[in-house]
């Protein structure tokens, strides 16, 4: 019902200030032959359809995430490239961190990571300090300005997630996070 607020058990806050679900942000079930396996399909065919659907949905998700990361990076600073937001997320979680560890985490080369960190450093968002365990290496961390800017943008991003997923049950959001974490772990194991 329009204007109805999600009740307790919804992911969004309940009661005062709760958001109404946005029908436009509710996922639309897939259509067409790849939407669901045909009745009576053999295991391999059924798996193929599921894999096709997974590939399609991940492709859309990743393209949208890349576009969103670009917008978020520009909110931090107009000169930042899209990958910068994810790098700041990781630094905020695991700082201080070596460039080589960051490169391994994201699955990119050392030269790419050095270039991205240098750009963030030139903008005053991150700083390097000598690694006490290895005099040849440096540790990277967010500066105070980097932390403040990042916190503002992250807060806005989380607010968008709340709006988009307001109609979802908390358990559904937790299950999505759990499955995405599991998928990311598989990617880590392949490296």
PyMOL commands that set and color helices and strands:
alter all, ss='L'
color gray80, all
select helices_A, chain A and resi 23-25+43-76+83-94+99-106+110-122+144-164+170-190
alter helices_A, ss='H'
color red, helices_A
select strands_A, chain A and resi 97-98+126-131+134-142
alter strands_A, ss='S'
color yellow, strands_A
deselect
rebuild
show_as cartoon
